[in-house]
């Protein structure tokens, strides 16, 4: 493989006008530990902080944190909201704070992502949604579900078990150059297809699916489309009604910068009548009747069977307020452009790219062809956080709203130094 030396790389980046790679442990301008108060919109930033948010993310003081696809760091306003929730719970001054937070978070999410509030349930994990869908459907031996190799592990576990229990065929599409097209899905979809399931943005290489054509394909076969949105929520503007997806779910601890334990689940209104919970509890009660009988909820709230995790819900509400202040459109413009520059830089170093060109997401993956332990150690020494997959052969970087050109250059400088 033809690779550039570190010296050639530095000359190339200098000619392109890229920022100088900061030394290990260097603190970027604006990356202080003092954040804005919850609810204050971030200010416009300079070249080193285009969205004006780095002060709200103390992680930027020590790391070029390119790992939001794994876990998104908490911004200070979300930390403060969790702190306030814990204080309230400790002294029990406001016993309705949790209920207020879930109502507020539901309203914010519906407004931000183009859904109706009664189409939303807050689950504990992304995997809960796909399990509910599969449990509610009437499967027959010989039915099939169509997925692809860019999906997350949970989906394969779920459908292999469905295959074993119900005789449902699992059709798995391999990617070509990091891409799976609608035509690929069409070639695997037929009259016995009941469900198409995709990771809206792949955790493996960031490939982003165009949902409306996939929805049209599924619906033309009387099937449903599910999108795992954990790598999508908060990374680009969207309207779930316009996407025409039947179901979508994603937890809050990545790009929403909330916490584990609150996963918004969207169920398109037309499916609420037949969608049944996979477990039962007091929170589904709409009205108590005589003789220990009940009228149950009919909207998506019927999928919330028990008390929510009020701490994570509080974090979700504060995180959504923070995102509103920044602007998801601004986040997408900044992170997608920077991810594109990262991809070009890695390709210039001779890396074998797994992320396709022109891909509108914040994730970039490439096969580095280097000694994994040496590369991981060098990145750690330079304060660069990424994820390795496929036994260390695949490097995945994720560009968050708080990242800047210096973060990208620091990663490329380490890779270029070992190439």
Secondary structure, 3 states (H helix, E strand, C coil): CCCCCHHHHHHHHHHCCCCCCCCCCCCCCCCCCCCCCCCCCCCCCCCCCCCCCHHHCHHHHCCEECECCCCCCCCHHHHHHHHHHHHHHHHCCCCCHHHHHHHHHHHHHHHHHCCCHHHEEEECCHHHHHHHHHHHCCCCCCCEEEEECCCCHHHHHHHHHHHHHHCCEEEEECCECCECCHHHHHHHCCCCEEEEEEECECCCCCCECCHHHHHHHHHHCCCEEEEECCCCCCCCCCCHHHHCCCEEEEECCCCCCCCCCCEEEEECHHHCCCCCCCCCCHHHEEEEECCCEEEECCCHHHHCCCCCCHHHHHHHHHHHHHHHHHCHHHHHHHHHHHHHHHHHHHHHCCCEECCCCCCCCCEEEEECCCCHHHHHHHHHHCCEECEEECCCCEEEEECCCCCCHHHHHHHHHHHHHHC
